[in-house]
Amino acid sequence: MSKVLLVEDDLVTCDMVRDWLEHELYTVEEAHTGEEALDLMKLYQYDIVVLDWGLPGKSGVEILSRFRADGGTTPVLILTGKRSVGEKEEGLDAGADDYLTKPFDMRELSARLRALLRRSHSPRASVLAVRNITLDPATCQVTRDGEELKLLPTEYALLEFFMRHPDRVFSTDDILNHVWKSDSEATATAVRTYITRLRKKLDVEEKASIIKTVHGIGYKLESRDD
């Protein structure tokens, strides 16, 4: 699933949102101050940022303005208790892509994140399909030839990453950066292990694997069955 940076100083809210998003199979990383969030956004790649307005020190809007001024393009959804049109206008003018007022229903948060991801610079189909494999991000269901596959969360995240970029070769470092948490101690061995597991679940006997090893470079998901 997509990699989310959650920036929230209220630990209770942070825990609730993180648990919900992880249940939805997002990979979630946390920051509790704006400066910490900026450092993470400079160092690592995220598919989306969920940013609280009322952070200690510099507000979420100030942090967002700095991020956009530095060329940051990651979609950002702001969480806030502010309700006036003027305040919403301020957040959107600072570079927010969407705005969710507290308290909110977690299902609405999920729906808004899905909408932002569909609109982001990497086109995202509602259901992904490569050869005989389909993956529905809304339900997290994966099928092969119409039969549902049971995948572990990391297997699912790895497959979705490949299916969003078919035929593109990714190095082990690329895969670790996009699929695993930034502070993970996972290594190239973990990548190889999960690719082996995926192959066992995806591949058809006596046919070449859908996930090809490009020796000396990395791996790719092949969209054509040659």
N, C-alpha and C positions, 0 to 999 in steps of 0.2 A: 504494500500500500504506500501512499505518498508519505513523505517525510515532513513533519510539522514541527516548527519551533513555537512553543507556548510560552509567552512572556506574561507572567502574572505574579504579583507580590503577595496576594492573599493565598496562603498555603492551602486553606480548606478548598477554596474555589479551584486552585491549581490542581489539587489531587483529584477533585471530582471530574474536571474537564479531561485531565490526562487519562484517568481510568476509563472514561467513556470513549475517548478517541482510540485508546489501545484496544478496547473491546471491538471497535469498528475496524481494527487492524491497521490503523495508522502507526507509523514509527514516530514517537513523540520525544522531543528533547525540551528541557525546561530552562528558563532564565527568570530570575526574580527581580532584576533591576534593568534599567534601560541600557546602561553601559555594558553589562554582561551580554545583553541581547545583541548590541552592536558588534561586540567582539566576535560572537558566534556567527553572525551574518556575514562578517568579513572573511572568516576562515572557512566556513562550510557552506554547502549548498542545501537549500530547503525548497520544497515545492510550495509551501505556504507558511505564513506567519500569523499566529493569533496573538494580538497585542493589546494588553490592557492600557487604557488611557491613564488611569490614576496610579502611576508608578512613583516610588520614592525618588527624590532628587529631580531629575529631568522627566517630564511627562512622556507618555507614549507618543503623543503628537509631535513633541520636540524630537524624540528619537526617530520617528518615521520621517520627519523632514530632513534630518541629517542623512538617513539611509538613502532617501531618494536623491538628495543633492550629490551624494557620492556615486550615483549611477545605479543604485539597487533597483531591480525590477521584479523581485519576488512578490507575488500577490499578498496583500496584508488585509486581514479582517480585524477591526478594532472592537474591543469589548469595553463598555462603559455604562455608568449609571446616568450619564447626561442625556437629557431628552429634548432639549430645545432645538429648533431648526437651525439656529445660528451656530450652536455647538456641533451639530452634525455636519454643517457646512464647513466648519473649521477643520474637522477631521478629514473629510473628503478632499478638501483643498490641499491638505498636507500630504496627500498621496495615498490615502486609504482606498482600497477597492470595494470594501463593504463595511457595514456598521451594525453591531448587534447590541441592543440595550439590555442591561441587567435588570431584573433576573430574566433568564431565558430558558427555553426548553432545549435540552441537548439534541433532540431530533431536528430542531430548526438550525442549530449550529452545524450539524452534519450536512443538512441540505444546502446551507449557504457555502460550506467548504466545497461540496461537490460542484456547485454552480461556478465558484471561482476557479476551480481546477479546470473545468470545461472551457472557461473563457481565457485561460492563461496562454502564454505564447506557444506552448507545446499542445497541439490539438489533442483533445481527449474524447474519444468516442464513448457513448453511453455503455456499449458492450464491446469489448475487445475480442477480435477473432483473428487467429493466425493458424492457417491450415485446419486441422481437425480439433483445435483447442479454442475454447471460448472462456472469457473471464468477465464477469459482471461486477464492476466496482460497487454498485449499489447494494448488492446482496452478498458480495464476496464469494460467489459461487463459481467454481471452475468445472468445466466439462471436457471430456475427450470423446469424440464421436457420440455426443449426446449423453454420455454417462458421467455422473458427478464424481469428481475426484476429491479426496480428503487431503488437504495440505496443511502442514504446520504453518504458523504465522510467518516465519522467515522464508519458508518455501514459497508461500503466497506472495510476499513482498518482492522476492527475487523474480518470480515469474511475471508479475505485473510490470516490473521495471523493464524486463526484456520485451514484453508484448507491446509496451508503449514505444519501443524503439527497435522494431524488427530490422534485421540485416545490418545493424550497426554494431561494430566491434567495440567492446569495452574491456579495458584492462582490469586486473584484479583490484587495483586502487580505486578505479572509477566505481566498481561495484560495491566495494566496502563503503565508499563515501556516500553513495545514494541509498543503500539498503540498510546498512547497520548504523547504529547511533554513533555520533562523532567521538564519544568517549569510550566506545567499545574496544576491548582488547582482541577482537577477532582478527585473524590473519588470513593470508592466502590459503592456508589449509582449510579454514572454515568455508571459504568460497568454493573450493574444490569439493568439499564434503556435501554442501547443499546442492551444487550442480549435479553431482552423482545421484543424490536422492531424487531430484526433479526428473532426471533422465529416466529413472526406473519407473516413475509414475506417468510420464508423458509419452515415452517412446513406444513405437510399434515394433514387435519382434521382426528381425531380419531386415529392418530398414535403418538407414543412417539416423543418428540422433538429431532431433530438432534443434538441440543446442550444440553448436559446433565449436570445437577448440581451435583457435587460430594460433598456431604455435609461435611462441615468442612475443605475442601481443595480448591475447585475452580470449574472450568468448563472444558469440553472437547467437541470436535466435534466427534461424533461417525460415523465411516466409514461404519459400518454394520447395516443393518436394521433388527434387531432381532424381 
